[in-house]
Amino acid sequence: MIDDNTMNKWMKHTRRHEANIFNALFYDQEAVNEEAVHTILSRVASFFDLPIPLLHGQCESMAKIMTSDDTNQCELYYNMGMLNDMGINNLDAMHLCLVHEMAHQVLRDYRFRLFHNERWIQELAADLIVGAYSQIHDIASGKYKYAVSIQKASLTHPDGLLRKSVIDFSRQSYELSSEGRLETIHQSLRTLPYFIFSHFDELRKGWNQVCDELEHPPVVQRTNIEDLPDSNLLKQMVLKYKQQKTAENEDNR
């Protein structure tokens, strides 16, 4: 008879690569403290044969890396609160997040020229590396894939569903490689052109939409304070202010 502990481990194993909101936000959470982040970053840097970057626990976005031609000056920033909110809430998910950022340092000299927005291709290449790394080290990818999949296309990042797709593509390419494994991360990048050309229509459509939104930003609809419900705090403050001004005007007559 299978005990509950064994069953829980099995369920965790079966959902480790599923990218959905329930698994990402409610299952398999772990405390990720600064010490754990440093430990993971050391492993990732060692794998890429790079110096450990300076680590900063403050960032206006989820995470970013300041790449440099001098690898000793590389700096990595992260925002644990924002990461948690997006489902990066256990060691595996944080591990892949750091892999993505360190991949940008690996890619600093690469120019793929596969699409007219090179930054989009750089992001997809970094996530392709994430997929290969996940497969090499048997790291759960579900939470990380969910976090990127809900990101909207911007000037610097392609649509999140494409990013999720390239991770799955990379993991499958690793599994189907002739020798059963990729010798190096750099070799895995050779599969990127195939992915880009297979998804070129999606890339072009997403980029045209971003450009169109920049040229024709959505019109901001004005809100009439009076139309807000009486329980709205902003309406209460505005009405109180108006009453005070009216009383002041009457006193000054």
CYANA upper distance limits for C-alpha pairs under 8 A (distance plus 0.5 A):
  2 ILE  CA      6 THR  CA      6.86
  2 ILE  CA      7 MET  CA      7.07
  3 ASP  CA      7 MET  CA      6.83
  4 ASP  CA      8 ASN  CA      6.55
  5 ASN  CA      9 LYS  CA      6.81
  6 THR  CA     10 TRP  CA      6.70
  7 MET  CA     11 MET  CA      6.66
  8 ASN  CA     12 LYS  CA      6.62
  9 LYS  CA     13 HIS  CA      6.66
 10 TRP  CA     14 THR  CA      6.75
 11 MET  CA     15 ARG  CA      6.84
 12 LYS  CA     16 ARG  CA      6.57
 12 LYS  CA     28 ASP  CA      7.66
 15 ARG  CA     23 ASN  CA      8.02
 15 ARG  CA    142 GLY  CA      8.01
 16 ARG  CA    140 ALA  CA      5.23
 16 ARG  CA    141 SER  CA      6.91
 16 ARG  CA    142 GLY  CA      6.07
 17 HIS  CA    140 ALA  CA      6.05
 17 HIS  CA    141 SER  CA      5.41
 17 HIS  CA    142 GLY  CA      4.54
 17 HIS  CA    143 LYS  CA      8.21
 18 GLU  CA     23 ASN  CA      7.87
 18 GLU  CA    141 SER  CA      8.05
 18 GLU  CA    142 GLY  CA      5.09
 18 GLU  CA    143 LYS  CA      8.14
 19 ALA  CA     23 ASN  CA      7.57
 19 ALA  CA     24 ALA  CA      7.40
 19 ALA  CA    141 SER  CA      8.31
 19 ALA  CA    142 GLY  CA      4.84
 19 ALA  CA    143 LYS  CA      6.47
 19 ALA  CA    144 TYR  CA      8.30
 19 ALA  CA    145 LYS  CA      6.19
 19 ALA  CA    146 TYR  CA      5.16
 20 ASN  CA     24 ALA  CA      6.57
 20 ASN  CA    142 GLY  CA      7.97
 20 ASN  CA    143 LYS  CA      8.23
 20 ASN  CA    146 TYR  CA      6.39
 21 ILE  CA     25 LEU  CA      6.40
 21 ILE  CA     26 PHE  CA      8.46
 21 ILE  CA     87 GLY  CA      8.43
 21 ILE  CA    146 TYR  CA      7.45
 22 PHE  CA     26 PHE  CA      5.99
 22 PHE  CA     27 TYR  CA      7.49
 23 ASN  CA     27 TYR  CA      5.46
 23 ASN  CA     28 ASP  CA      8.04
 23 ASN  CA    142 GLY  CA      8.25
 23 ASN  CA    143 LYS  CA      7.66
 24 ALA  CA     86 MET  CA      8.41
 24 ALA  CA     87 GLY  CA      5.30
 24 ALA  CA     88 ILE  CA      8.02
 24 ALA  CA     89 ASN  CA      8.40
 24 ALA  CA    142 GLY  CA      7.56
 24 ALA  CA    143 LYS  CA      5.23
 24 ALA  CA    146 TYR  CA      7.16
 24 ALA  CA    147 ALA  CA      8.44
 25 LEU  CA     29 GLN  CA      8.32
 25 LEU  CA     85 ASP  CA      8.30
 25 LEU  CA     86 MET  CA      8.10
 25 LEU  CA     87 GLY  CA      5.61
 25 LEU  CA     89 ASN  CA      8.18
 28 ASP  CA     90 ASN  CA      7.50
 29 GLN  CA     89 ASN  CA      5.97
 29 GLN  CA     90 ASN  CA      5.59
 30 GLU  CA     89 ASN  CA      6.67
 30 GLU  CA     90 ASN  CA      4.97
 30 GLU  CA     91 LEU  CA      7.20
 31 ALA  CA     89 ASN  CA      7.72
 31 ALA  CA     90 ASN  CA      6.95
 31 ALA  CA     91 LEU  CA      8.33
 32 VAL  CA     36 ALA  CA      6.50
 32 VAL  CA     37 VAL  CA      7.43
 32 VAL  CA     89 ASN  CA      7.54
 32 VAL  CA     90 ASN  CA      6.72
 32 VAL  CA     91 LEU  CA      6.80
 32 VAL  CA     94 MET  CA      8.35
 33 ASN  CA     37 VAL  CA      6.92
 34 GLU  CA     38 HIS  CA      6.77
 34 GLU  CA     57 GLY  CA      8.41
 35 GLU  CA     39 THR  CA      6.76
 36 ALA  CA     40 ILE  CA      6.68
 36 ALA  CA     91 LEU  CA      8.30
 37 VAL  CA     41 LEU  CA      6.52
 37 VAL  CA     94 MET  CA      8.07
 37 VAL  CA     95 HIS  CA      8.45
 38 HIS  CA     42 SER  CA      6.68
 38 HIS  CA     55 LEU  CA      8.31
 39 THR  CA     43 ARG  CA      7.07
 40 ILE  CA     44 VAL  CA      6.79
 40 ILE  CA     95 HIS  CA      6.58
 40 ILE  CA     98 LEU  CA      8.37
 41 LEU  CA     45 ALA  CA      6.51
 41 LEU  CA     52 ILE  CA      7.41
 41 LEU  CA     95 HIS  CA      8.12
 41 LEU  CA     98 LEU  CA      7.08
 42 SER  CA     46 SER  CA      6.59
 42 SER  CA     52 ILE  CA      6.47
 43 ARG  CA     47 PHE  CA      6.71
 44 VAL  CA     48 PHE  CA      6.86
 44 VAL  CA     95 HIS  CA      8.45
 44 VAL  CA     98 LEU  CA      7.92
 44 VAL  CA     99 VAL  CA      6.77
 44 VAL  CA    102 MET  CA      8.03
 45 ALA  CA     49 ASP  CA      6.39
 45 ALA  CA     50 LEU  CA      5.47
 45 ALA  CA     51 PRO  CA      6.54
 45 ALA  CA     52 ILE  CA      6.00
 45 ALA  CA    102 MET  CA      7.80
 46 SER  CA     50 LEU  CA      6.63
 46 SER  CA     51 PRO  CA      7.95
 46 SER  CA     52 ILE  CA      8.37
 48 PHE  CA    106 VAL  CA      7.91
 50 LEU  CA     71 THR  CA      7.57
 51 PRO  CA     71 THR  CA      7.20
 51 PRO  CA     72 ASN  CA      6.55
 52 ILE  CA     72 ASN  CA      8.34
 53 PRO  CA     72 ASN  CA      7.53
 53 PRO  CA     73 GLN  CA      7.53
 53 PRO  CA     74 CYS  CA      5.47
 53 PRO  CA     75 GLU  CA      5.51
 53 PRO  CA     76 LEU  CA      6.67
 54 LEU  CA     73 GLN  CA      8.16
 54 LEU  CA     74 CYS  CA      7.01
 54 LEU  CA     75 GLU  CA      5.12
 54 LEU  CA     76 LEU  CA      6.55
 55 LEU  CA     75 GLU  CA      6.58
 55 LEU  CA     76 LEU  CA      5.52
 55 LEU  CA     77 TYR  CA      6.49
 56 HIS  CA     75 GLU  CA      8.13
 56 HIS  CA     76 LEU  CA      6.70
 56 HIS  CA     77 TYR  CA      5.19
 56 HIS  CA     78 TYR  CA      6.97
 57 GLY  CA     77 TYR  CA      6.45
 57 GLY  CA     78 TYR  CA      5.73
 57 GLY  CA     79 ASN  CA      6.44
 57 GLY  CA     80 MET  CA      7.75
 58 GLN  CA     77 TYR  CA      6.64
 58 GLN  CA     78 TYR  CA      6.23
 58 GLN  CA     79 ASN  CA      5.88
 59 CYS  CA     63 ALA  CA      7.03
 59 CYS  CA     64 LYS  CA      8.19
 59 CYS  CA     77 TYR  CA      6.09
 59 CYS  CA     78 TYR  CA      5.71
 59 CYS  CA     79 ASN  CA      5.57
 60 GLU  CA     79 ASN  CA      7.60
 61 SER  CA     78 TYR  CA      7.79
 61 SER  CA     79 ASN  CA      7.09
 61 SER  CA     82 MET  CA      7.84
 62 MET  CA     78 TYR  CA      6.17
 62 MET  CA     79 ASN  CA      5.60
 62 MET  CA     80 MET  CA      7.80
 62 MET  CA     82 MET  CA      6.00
 62 MET  CA     83 LEU  CA      5.96
 63 ALA  CA     76 LEU  CA      8.00
 63 ALA  CA     77 TYR  CA      5.96
 63 ALA  CA     78 TYR  CA      4.57
 63 ALA  CA     79 ASN  CA      6.68
 63 ALA  CA     97 CYS  CA      8.38
 63 ALA  CA    101 GLU  CA      7.95
 64 LYS  CA     76 LEU  CA      6.50
 64 LYS  CA     77 TYR  CA      5.84
 64 LYS  CA     78 TYR  CA      7.02
 64 LYS  CA    101 GLU  CA      6.75
 65 ILE  CA     74 CYS  CA      7.77
 65 ILE  CA     75 GLU  CA      6.23
 65 ILE  CA     76 LEU  CA      4.83
 65 ILE  CA     77 TYR  CA      6.60
 65 ILE  CA    101 GLU  CA      6.26
 65 ILE  CA    102 MET  CA      7.79
 65 ILE  CA    104 HIS  CA      7.93
 65 ILE  CA    105 GLN  CA      8.31
 66 MET  CA     74 CYS  CA      6.33
 66 MET  CA     75 GLU  CA      5.66
 66 MET  CA     76 LEU  CA      6.78
 67 THR  CA     71 THR  CA      7.95
 67 THR  CA     73 GLN  CA      8.32
 67 THR  CA     74 CYS  CA      5.76
 67 THR  CA     75 GLU  CA      7.45
 67 THR  CA    104 HIS  CA      7.61
 67 THR  CA    105 GLN  CA      5.94
 67 THR  CA    108 ARG  CA      7.51
 68 SER  CA     73 GLN  CA      6.85
 68 SER  CA     74 CYS  CA      6.24
 68 SER  CA    105 GLN  CA      7.87
 68 SER  CA    108 ARG  CA      8.14
 69 ASP  CA    108 ARG  CA      8.07
 70 ASP  CA     74 CYS  CA      7.84
 71 THR  CA    105 GLN  CA      8.16
 74 CYS  CA    105 GLN  CA      8.28
 76 LEU  CA    101 GLU  CA      8.02
 79 ASN  CA     83 LEU  CA      6.71
 80 MET  CA     84 ASN  CA      6.55
 81 GLY  CA     85 ASP  CA      6.85
 82 MET  CA     86 MET  CA      6.93
 83 LEU  CA     87 GLY  CA      6.96
 83 LEU  CA     88 ILE  CA      5.47
 83 LEU  CA     89 ASN  CA      7.53
 84 ASN  CA     88 ILE  CA      5.45
 84 ASN  CA     89 ASN  CA      5.41
 86 MET  CA    146 TYR  CA      8.42
 86 MET  CA    147 ALA  CA      5.71
 87 GLY  CA     93 ALA  CA      8.47
 87 GLY  CA    143 LYS  CA      6.20
 87 GLY  CA    144 TYR  CA      7.69
 87 GLY  CA    146 TYR  CA      7.72
 87 GLY  CA    147 ALA  CA      6.39
 88 ILE  CA     93 ALA  CA      5.65
 88 ILE  CA     94 MET  CA      6.33
 88 ILE  CA     97 CYS  CA      8.42
 88 ILE  CA    143 LYS  CA      6.62
 88 ILE  CA    144 TYR  CA      6.75
 88 ILE  CA    147 ALA  CA      7.45
 89 ASN  CA     93 ALA  CA      7.12
 89 ASN  CA     94 MET  CA      7.57
 89 ASN  CA    143 LYS  CA      8.44
 90 ASN  CA     94 MET  CA      6.74
 91 LEU  CA     95 HIS  CA      6.40
 92 ASP  CA     96 LEU  CA      6.90
 92 ASP  CA    139 ILE  CA      6.39
 92 ASP  CA    140 ALA  CA      6.39
 92 ASP  CA    141 SER  CA      7.88
 93 ALA  CA     97 CYS  CA      6.77
 93 ALA  CA    140 ALA  CA      7.65
 93 ALA  CA    141 SER  CA      7.19
 93 ALA  CA    142 GLY  CA      8.33
 93 ALA  CA    143 LYS  CA      6.23
 93 ALA  CA    144 TYR  CA      5.64
 94 MET  CA     98 LEU  CA      6.77
 94 MET  CA    144 TYR  CA      8.30
 95 HIS  CA     99 VAL  CA      6.77
 96 LEU  CA    100 HIS  CA      6.67
 96 LEU  CA    130 VAL  CA      6.61
 96 LEU  CA    134 SER  CA      7.78
 96 LEU  CA    141 SER  CA      7.94
 96 LEU  CA    144 TYR  CA      7.23
 97 CYS  CA    101 GLU  CA      7.02
 97 CYS  CA    144 TYR  CA      7.39
 98 LEU  CA    102 MET  CA      6.56
 99 VAL  CA    103 ALA  CA      6.39
 99 VAL  CA    129 ILE  CA      8.31
 99 VAL  CA    130 VAL  CA      6.60
 99 VAL  CA    133 TYR  CA      8.33
100 HIS  CA    104 HIS  CA      7.34
100 HIS  CA    126 ALA  CA      5.83
100 HIS  CA    127 ASP  CA      6.55
100 HIS  CA    129 ILE  CA      7.76
100 HIS  CA    130 VAL  CA      6.38
101 GLU  CA    105 GLN  CA      7.83
101 GLU  CA    126 ALA  CA      8.06
102 MET  CA    106 VAL  CA      7.10
103 ALA  CA    107 LEU  CA      6.59
103 ALA  CA    126 ALA  CA      5.72
103 ALA  CA    129 ILE  CA      7.35
104 HIS  CA    108 ARG  CA      6.47
104 HIS  CA    122 GLN  CA      7.95
104 HIS  CA    123 GLU  CA      8.47
104 HIS  CA    126 ALA  CA      6.69
107 LEU  CA    122 GLN  CA      7.91
107 LEU  CA    126 ALA  CA      8.19
111 ARG  CA    118 GLU  CA      7.94
112 PHE  CA    118 GLU  CA      7.70
112 PHE  CA    121 ILE  CA      7.73
112 PHE  CA    122 GLN  CA      8.43
113 ARG  CA    118 GLU  CA      6.94
114 LEU  CA    118 GLU  CA      8.01
114 LEU  CA    121 ILE  CA      7.79
114 LEU  CA    193 PRO  CA      7.48
114 LEU  CA    196 ILE  CA      7.70
115 PHE  CA    121 ILE  CA      7.52
117 ASN  CA    121 ILE  CA      7.48
118 GLU  CA    122 GLN  CA      6.70
119 ARG  CA    123 GLU  CA      6.80
119 ARG  CA    156 THR  CA      6.18
119 ARG  CA    157 HIS  CA      7.49
120 TRP  CA    124 LEU  CA      6.83
120 TRP  CA    156 THR  CA      6.55
120 TRP  CA    157 HIS  CA      5.73
120 TRP  CA    158 PRO  CA      5.91
121 ILE  CA    125 ALA  CA      6.48
122 GLN  CA    126 ALA  CA      6.68
123 GLU  CA    127 ASP  CA      6.83
123 GLU  CA    157 HIS  CA      6.98
123 GLU  CA    158 PRO  CA      8.08
123 GLU  CA    163 ARG  CA      8.34
124 LEU  CA    128 LEU  CA      6.54
124 LEU  CA    158 PRO  CA      8.34
124 LEU  CA    162 LEU  CA      8.41
124 LEU  CA    163 ARG  CA      6.41
124 LEU  CA    166 VAL  CA      7.14
125 ALA  CA    129 ILE  CA      6.81
125 ALA  CA    189 LEU  CA      7.43
125 ALA  CA    192 LEU  CA      7.34
126 ALA  CA    130 VAL  CA      6.88
127 ASP  CA    131 GLY  CA      6.80
127 ASP  CA    163 ARG  CA      6.93
127 ASP  CA    164 LYS  CA      8.46
127 ASP  CA    166 VAL  CA      7.08
127 ASP  CA    167 ILE  CA      6.20
128 LEU  CA    132 ALA  CA      6.97
128 LEU  CA    166 VAL  CA      6.07
128 LEU  CA    167 ILE  CA      5.69
128 LEU  CA    169 PHE  CA      8.15
128 LEU  CA    170 SER  CA      5.89
128 LEU  CA    188 SER  CA      8.29
128 LEU  CA    189 LEU  CA      7.84
128 LEU  CA    192 LEU  CA      8.01
129 ILE  CA    133 TYR  CA      6.50
129 ILE  CA    167 ILE  CA      8.29
129 ILE  CA    170 SER  CA      7.93
129 ILE  CA    185 ILE  CA      6.95
129 ILE  CA    188 SER  CA      7.76
129 ILE  CA    189 LEU  CA      7.96
130 VAL  CA    134 SER  CA      6.46
130 VAL  CA    167 ILE  CA      7.01
131 GLY  CA    135 GLN  CA      6.83
131 GLY  CA    141 SER  CA      8.25
131 GLY  CA    166 VAL  CA      8.04
131 GLY  CA    167 ILE  CA      4.84
131 GLY  CA    168 ASP  CA      6.91
131 GLY  CA    169 PHE  CA      8.11
131 GLY  CA    170 SER  CA      5.51
131 GLY  CA    171 ARG  CA      5.49
132 ALA  CA    136 ILE  CA      6.62
132 ALA  CA    167 ILE  CA      8.19
132 ALA  CA    170 SER  CA      6.03
132 ALA  CA    171 ARG  CA      5.90
132 ALA  CA    174 TYR  CA      6.84
132 ALA  CA    185 ILE  CA      7.59
132 ALA  CA    188 SER  CA      7.64
133 TYR  CA    137 HIS  CA      6.61
133 TYR  CA    139 ILE  CA      8.39
133 TYR  CA    185 ILE  CA      8.21
134 SER  CA    138 ASP  CA      5.99
134 SER  CA    139 ILE  CA      5.21
134 SER  CA    140 ALA  CA      7.31
134 SER  CA    141 SER  CA      7.10
134 SER  CA    171 ARG  CA      7.84
135 GLN  CA    139 ILE  CA      7.16
135 GLN  CA    171 ARG  CA      6.19
135 GLN  CA    174 TYR  CA      7.59
135 GLN  CA    175 GLU  CA      8.43
136 ILE  CA    181 ARG  CA      8.21
141 SER  CA    145 LYS  CA      6.51
142 GLY  CA    146 TYR  CA      6.66
143 LYS  CA    147 ALA  CA      6.77
144 TYR  CA    148 VAL  CA      6.91
145 LYS  CA    149 SER  CA      6.36
145 LYS  CA    163 ARG  CA      8.29
145 LYS  CA    164 LYS  CA      5.75
145 LYS  CA    167 ILE  CA      8.05
146 TYR  CA    150 ILE  CA      7.05
146 TYR  CA    164 LYS  CA      8.03
147 ALA  CA    151 GLN  CA      7.77
148 VAL  CA    160 GLY  CA      5.61
148 VAL  CA    161 LEU  CA      7.98
148 VAL  CA    163 ARG  CA      7.08
148 VAL  CA    164 LYS  CA      7.09
149 SER  CA    159 ASP  CA      8.00
149 SER  CA    160 GLY  CA      4.36
149 SER  CA    161 LEU  CA      5.10
149 SER  CA    162 LEU  CA      8.03
149 SER  CA    163 ARG  CA      7.07
149 SER  CA    164 LYS  CA      6.04
150 ILE  CA    160 GLY  CA      6.05
150 ILE  CA    161 LEU  CA      7.66
151 GLN  CA    159 ASP  CA      6.89
151 GLN  CA    160 GLY  CA      5.21
151 GLN  CA    161 LEU  CA      8.44
152 LYS  CA    157 HIS  CA      8.41
152 LYS  CA    158 PRO  CA      7.83
152 LYS  CA    159 ASP  CA      5.69
152 LYS  CA    160 GLY  CA      6.51
153 ALA  CA    157 HIS  CA      6.11
153 ALA  CA    158 PRO  CA      5.09
153 ALA  CA    159 ASP  CA      4.61
153 ALA  CA    160 GLY  CA      7.38
153 ALA  CA    206 GLY  CA      7.29
153 ALA  CA    207 TRP  CA      8.26
153 ALA  CA    210 VAL  CA      7.36
154 SER  CA    158 PRO  CA      6.85
154 SER  CA    159 ASP  CA      8.11
154 SER  CA    210 VAL  CA      6.69
155 LEU  CA    210 VAL  CA      7.49
158 PRO  CA    162 LEU  CA      7.42
158 PRO  CA    163 ARG  CA      7.68
158 PRO  CA    203 LEU  CA      7.87
158 PRO  CA    206 GLY  CA      7.75
158 PRO  CA    207 TRP  CA      8.25
159 ASP  CA    163 ARG  CA      7.29
159 ASP  CA    206 GLY  CA      7.39
160 GLY  CA    164 LYS  CA      6.77
161 LEU  CA    165 SER  CA      6.64
162 LEU  CA    166 VAL  CA      6.75
163 ARG  CA    167 ILE  CA      7.01
164 LYS  CA    168 ASP  CA      7.02
165 SER  CA    169 PHE  CA      6.52
166 VAL  CA    170 SER  CA      6.48
166 VAL  CA    195 PHE  CA      7.63
167 ILE  CA    171 ARG  CA      6.78
168 ASP  CA    172 GLN  CA      6.67
169 PHE  CA    173 SER  CA      6.53
169 PHE  CA    195 PHE  CA      8.17
170 SER  CA    174 TYR  CA      6.67
170 SER  CA    188 SER  CA      8.07
170 SER  CA    191 THR  CA      8.44
171 ARG  CA    175 GLU  CA      6.88
172 GLN  CA    176 LEU  CA      6.61
173 SER  CA    177 SER  CA      6.43
173 SER  CA    191 THR  CA      8.35
174 TYR  CA    180 GLY  CA      7.40
174 TYR  CA    181 ARG  CA      6.11
174 TYR  CA    182 LEU  CA      6.57
174 TYR  CA    188 SER  CA      8.28
175 GLU  CA    180 GLY  CA      6.39
175 GLU  CA    181 ARG  CA      7.14
176 LEU  CA    180 GLY  CA      6.90
177 SER  CA    181 ARG  CA      6.44
177 SER  CA    182 LEU  CA      7.34
182 LEU  CA    187 GLN  CA      7.22
182 LEU  CA    188 SER  CA      7.00
183 GLU  CA    187 GLN  CA      7.33
184 THR  CA    188 SER  CA      7.29
185 ILE  CA    189 LEU  CA      7.30
186 HIS  CA    190 ARG  CA      7.88
187 GLN  CA    191 THR  CA      8.45
188 SER  CA    192 LEU  CA      8.16
191 THR  CA    195 PHE  CA      7.26
192 LEU  CA    196 ILE  CA      6.70
193 PRO  CA    197 PHE  CA      6.57
194 TYR  CA    198 SER  CA      6.54
195 PHE  CA    199 HIS  CA      6.73
196 ILE  CA    200 PHE  CA      6.11
199 HIS  CA    203 LEU  CA      6.85
200 PHE  CA    204 ARG  CA      6.59
201 ASP  CA    205 LYS  CA      6.51
202 GLU  CA    206 GLY  CA      6.52
203 LEU  CA    207 TRP  CA      6.59
204 ARG  CA    208 ASN  CA      6.57
205 LYS  CA    209 GLN  CA      6.72
206 GLY  CA    210 VAL  CA      6.84
207 TRP  CA    211 CYS  CA      6.71
208 ASN  CA    212 ASP  CA      6.50
209 GLN  CA    213 GLU  CA      6.67
210 VAL  CA    214 LEU  CA      6.87
211 CYS  CA    215 GLU  CA      6.82
212 ASP  CA    216 HIS  CA      6.37
212 ASP  CA    217 PRO  CA      8.42
213 GLU  CA    217 PRO  CA      5.52
213 GLU  CA    218 PRO  CA      7.77
223 THR  CA    227 ASP  CA      8.20
224 ASN  CA    228 LEU  CA      7.65
225 ILE  CA    234 LEU  CA      8.50
225 ILE  CA    235 LYS  CA      6.22
225 ILE  CA    238 VAL  CA      8.36
226 GLU  CA    235 LYS  CA      7.66
228 LEU  CA    232 ASN  CA      6.99
228 LEU  CA    235 LYS  CA      7.11
229 PRO  CA    235 LYS  CA      8.22
230 ASP  CA    235 LYS  CA      7.37
230 ASP  CA    236 GLN  CA      7.47
231 SER  CA    235 LYS  CA      8.33
231 SER  CA    236 GLN  CA      7.92
232 ASN  CA    236 GLN  CA      6.85
233 LEU  CA    237 MET  CA      6.70
234 LEU  CA    238 VAL  CA      6.70
235 LYS  CA    239 LEU  CA      6.57
236 GLN  CA    240 LYS  CA      6.55
237 MET  CA    241 TYR  CA      6.62
238 VAL  CA    242 LYS  CA      6.70
239 LEU  CA    243 GLN  CA      6.66
240 LYS  CA    244 GLN  CA      6.74
241 TYR  CA    245 LYS  CA      6.74
242 LYS  CA    246 THR  CA      6.58
243 GLN  CA    247 ALA  CA      6.65
244 GLN  CA    248 GLU  CA      6.66
245 LYS  CA    249 ASN  CA      6.64
246 THR  CA    250 GLU  CA      6.80
247 ALA  CA    251 ASP  CA      6.76
248 GLU  CA    252 ASN  CA      6.79
249 ASN  CA    253 ARG  CA      7.07
